[in-house]
C-alpha cells in the first residue's frame, strides 16, 4: 500500500537547481541524440538521467512527490534539455504537460496513476479520434490516437474521447485516463524530424474507463476542472494556454543551440568563394547572425511574457479572459515562427556544411521544422485567433483558446 503523501511537499528544487542538473546531463543527452534518431525513441540512458534529475516532476502535484512548479519553469526545463537534443526535450515537455493534465482530474483518478507509483509517467493526445459507449459506472472506449509523444516511456495515457449519453448521442468532448497496459501499441512514427520522440499510435479496443477518470474538455477550456484541490496553484492555470505554450520550450532550446554552434565556428570557418578566411570578418555574416539572434531573443520575450501571464493568473486564482488566452495562442505562434526563421538564417549564413550528417545543425533544423508544425502552435491560426479577439468578433475558428 502506498504511503499517503498529502501532508508533505518533500524537497522541491529551485528552477536554478533544476537547470544546473540539466547542465550536468547535457553531454550525455547530446551523445545519445544520434542513437535516439536511429532507434526512433529517446535512449533509455537519457530518460533515466532525466528521471534522476527530477525533470519529470516539474508539473506533478507535491502530494505525490512532485515539484508542482510553474509554466515558466516548464519552459526553462524543456529549453535547457533542447540545447542538447530536441527529441529528448520534446518528450520531457509532453510528459510533463500530461502530468499537469492528470492533476486536473479528480483526486481518485490521480491516486490511480500515482498513489502506488509516484514515478509513473503519462503521455497523451487531445484529439477525440475514438468512439465511446455509456455503460454503468463509466464508458467503453475504442479508438486510435496518433502521435503520442513519449509513448515508449509512459505507463498511463490521457486521451480524447467523445462523451455520449445513454442513447449513444455525442453530448460532450472528454479526456480520459487509461493505463498503458489496457492499450495496444503500433509504431507509426516515421518522420523527417523529431524522430526520437516515439510519437506512435495507442489503440483501445472496448476499454472500460470509470467516471472518475473522465473530465470535460469544454469545461476545462473555461477553467472548470475535475480536481477538488483548488488550492493547488499550478492546477488553476488556464487549459489551452498551457497546452499551447509548453510546445515552445523545445524550440527556444533549439534556437539557442544553433546560435551557439554558428557563433563558435565563425572564427575559423571561411566564407566560400570570397576572400574572407573567417565568417566572423564578414559584415554580411555579422548582419545575418545579429538578425537571427534578435529573433531568438524576441521569441524568449514572448515566451516569458505568456508564461508570466499564466503563472500570475494561477497564483491570483483568476481565470484569464478570452482576449488574454487568445494572446497566448498568438505568442505561441510568434515563438515558433521566429525560431524557425532564425534557424533558417543561421544555416544559410553557416553554409552548405550545415547539412552534413555529422553536423548537429541539420538535426536541429529538422527537429525545429517538424515541431513548429504542431497544429496547436501554427502561427497563422494563432494570429487569426488573436486578431478576432482584438476585434471582439464571434466568428471563432476553434474552441481551443
N, C-alpha and C positions, 0 to 999 in steps of 0.2 A: 504494500500500500504506500502511495506517495505521501511525503511529508507536506503538511499544509504550509504554504509559503506566504500566505496572505498578510501576515503581521510584520514581515521584514522586507527590506529592499535589497539587502546584500551590498556588495561593493560595486558601485557604479563608477566607471572611469569617466574622466572628463573627455571632451572632444579632442583636446590636445594629446591626451594619453592614448586615445584610440589611434590618432594619426601617427604617433610615434611607433606604436605597434605595427602599423601598416608599413612604415618606412623600413622596419626590420625585415619584413617578409617580402617586400617588393622584389628583391633579387630572385627569390625562389619563384614567385609568380611569373616574373619575366622569363626565367629559364624554362618554365613549363608551357609557355604560350604556344610555341610551335607544336608541341605534342598535343596540346588541347585541340588545336585545329585539326590535326591528323586523326585524333580519336573522336572528334565531334562531341566532346564533353570536357569540362574542366578537369584537369588531373586531380585525382583524389588527394595527392600530396598538397596541392594548393587549397583544396576545400578544407582539409584538416588544419592547415595553417590559419585559414580564416576563422575556423571554429575556435582554435586555441587562442586567437587574438580577440575573440568575443565579437566578431564582426556581424554575426547573425543574431545578435542580441539587441541591436540598437532600437528596434521597433517592437520588441516583445515586452509585455507587461512585467513590471517588477515582481508581481506576485508569483511568477514562475522563474525568477532568477534573471529576468531580462533587464535591460538598461532603460527602456522607456524614455528615449532622449527627445529628439525634435526633428522637424523637417530639415533644418539646416544641417544638423549632424548627419542625417541620412545622405544628403548631398555630398558633404565633405568626405564621408567614408567611401562612397562609391567612386568619387572623383579620384581620391588617392589611390585606390586599387586600379582605377582606369589608367593611371600613369604607367602602370606595369603591364596591364593586359585588359583590353576591352571586354573580352568574353567573360573573364572572371568577374570583372566589375559589374557587368550586366546581371550575372547570376546573383551576386551579393545584393544588388539593388532590388531585384524582383523577389527574391526570397524574403528580404526584409519588408517590402511593402505588403507581401502576402501575410507576414506575421502581423503587421498593422491591421490588415483586413480581419484577421482572426480575432484581434482584440475588439472588434466592433460587434461580434456575435455575443449572445447571452453567455453568462459565466459557465453554465453547464457545458456548452459547446467548447469553450476554451479549456475547461477541465478535461474534456475528451481528448484534446490534442496534447496538452502539456502536463497534466497532473502526474501521470506516470512516466513521462519522458520530456522533461523540460528543455531538452536539446532538439526536440522534433522541429523539422523544417517543413514549410508549407509553400507549394507552388500554386499557380492559379491562372485562370483565363476568365475574363468577364463575359465574353460573348456567350449568349444562351443557345449554343448550337446543339440542342438536345430536345428531348420530349420528357414530360413528366405526367404522372398519373396520381391523383389524390387517393390515398388509402388511409386506413385508420392509423393515426399517430404520425403521419408524415407523407412522403412521396416515394413512388417508384420512378427511378430516373434511368433513361437510356440516352446515350449521346456520344459524340466525339468532339474533343476540344483540342484544336491545333495550336501550335506554337507555345507550348507550355514550358517556358524557360526554367531551367533548374530542375526539370522533372526527374533527372537521374538521382538527385540528391535528397529529394523531399519524401517524407513519409505520409503527408496529407496533401490534399488539393482543395482549393476553393474554386468553384466552377459555376458558371452562369446557367440558369435554367429558366424556362417559362413556368410560372406558377399557375396551376389550373384549379378549377373548382370541382365539385362532385359531378358535374355534368361534362367535364372534360374541356371546358372552355378556358382559354387563357385570360387570367384576370390581373396578372402582375408579372414582373420580372424579378427573379431572385438570385441570390448567391447561396451555395450550399457548401458544407464542409464534408469531404469524403475521405476515408482512409485510403492510402495508396494501395493497400492490399485488396481493396474492393474493385480496383480498376485494372484494365488491361493497358498494354503499352505498345505503341507502334512507332518505329523510327521513320520519321518523315522529314527531318531537318537536314536538307542538302542545299546549301546556300553559298553565296559568294563571300559573305562576311558574317561576323558573329558566329562563326562555325562552332565554337566550343560551348555555346550556351545550352546545347541539348534541348532545344525548343521543340520537342516532339509532340506526339498526339497521345492523349489519355482517352480511354474508352470505357464507358459504363454500359453494362447490359442488365437492365432491370435491377438496379441497385437501390436498396431502401435507404432513405435519408430521413431521420426523425425530425419532427417540427422544430426542435430546439437548435438544429443545425441549419436553419434556413433564415435568411434575412431578405427584406425587400430592397431592391436596388433603387427604385424611385424614392422610397422613404429615406434611404441613405443619402441620396443626392441632395435632399433637403435638410440633412443633418439629424434625421431621426434614426438612431442606431439601435441595435438589439441589446447592447450591453447595459446592464443595470448600474454599472460602476461609473457614474457620470462625473465623479471627482478626478478621474484619471485624465490629465490634461491632454496627453498626446492623442487619446482616442476621442477627443472632441474636435479634432482638426477636420476641415472640410473634405468631403469624399473625393470628388473629381479633381480638385486642385492637387491633392496629394498624389493620386494615381497618375496624373499627367507630369507633374514636376519631377517626380522621382526618376523619370526616364532620362533626365538631363544630366544627372551626376556623372554617369559614364562618359558622356560627351565632353564635359568640362575636363575630365582627366585626359581623354584622348587629345584634345586640343593642346593642353599643356605639354604632353609628351612629345607631340610633333614639333612644337616650338623649341623645346629643349634640344631635340636631335638636330634640327636645322641650324640653330644657333651654334651648337658645338662643332659642327662640321664646317662652318663658314670660313674659319680662319685658314683652312688648308685645302679646301675644295675649289678648284678653278672654275671660272665661267667658260664653258666650252666655246671654241671658235671666236674668242675675244683675246685681248692682251691681258686680261685680269688673271692673275695666278691665285687669287683668293676671292671668293664671293664677297667676303666682308669689305673688300675695297670698292665694290661696285655700288654706285648710287642707286641704280635700278634695283639691285638686290635689297639694299637698305630700305628703300621705299616699300617694296613688297613685304619685307619682314615686319616693318612698322605697321602696315595696314593689317596684316594678319594678327599681330599681337594686340592691336586695338580692338579687333573683332572679338578676340578671345576675352579680353578684359570686359568688353561690353556684355558679352554673354554671362560672365560671372556677376556683373552688377544686376542684370535682370534676374538671374537665378536667386541671388541673395535677397533682393527686394521681395520676390514672390515667397521665398521660404520664410522671411521675417513676417510678412503679412499673415501667412498661415499660422505661424507659431504664436504671434501676438493675439490673434483671434481665439485660438485654442486656450491660451492662458487666461484670457478675459471671459471665457465661456460664451463668446459671441459667435454666431454663425455668419460668415461673410455673405453679403447680398449678391444678387446675380451679377451686377457690374463688376464687383471685386473678384468674383470667381472667374468671370469671363476674361479679366485681365491676366489671370494666371495661365489660362489657355493660350493667350497671345504671347505672354512671356516665354512659355514653353516652346512655342513655335519659333520665336525670335532666337532663342538659345541654339536650337539645333540648326537653324538656318545659318547663323553666323559662324558657328563652329565648322559646319560643312564648308562654307565659303573660305574660311581661314585656312583649313587644311588643304583645300584645292590650290590656294595661292601659294602656300609654302611648298607643296610638291612641285609646282611649276617653277618656283624660284630655285629649289634644290636641284632640279633637273631630272632627266630620264632615269638616272640611277635610283630614284625613289622607288621604282617598281621592280627592282631586283628582288628575288625571293628572299635573299639574305638580309634585305633591308627592312627593319621593322616599320618603316613609314608606310609601306604598301599594305601591311596588315591594319595599321591604324586607319588608313584611308578607307579600306573595305569595311572595317568594323563600324566606323562612324557613319559611312554612307548607308549601310543596312539599318542601323539603329535609328537613324534620322527619319526613316520611312515608316516608323511605327505610327499607326493611324491616329493615336491619341496625341501625337506630337506634331502632326502635319501643320506646317506654318500657315499655309493659305486658309485652312479651316480655322485655326486658332485666331487669325486676324479677322476673318469674317464674323466669327462668334463675338469677338470684342467690338468690332465695328457696329454690329447690330445692337449690342448692349449700350454702346455710347449714344446711339440714336433712339433708344427706347423702342425698338421695333419688336413686334411679337411674331415675326415670321422666322422662328427658330429653325435651325438646321440639324440640331442634335439635342437630346436631353442631357448629354454629358457635359455639364457646366458646373 
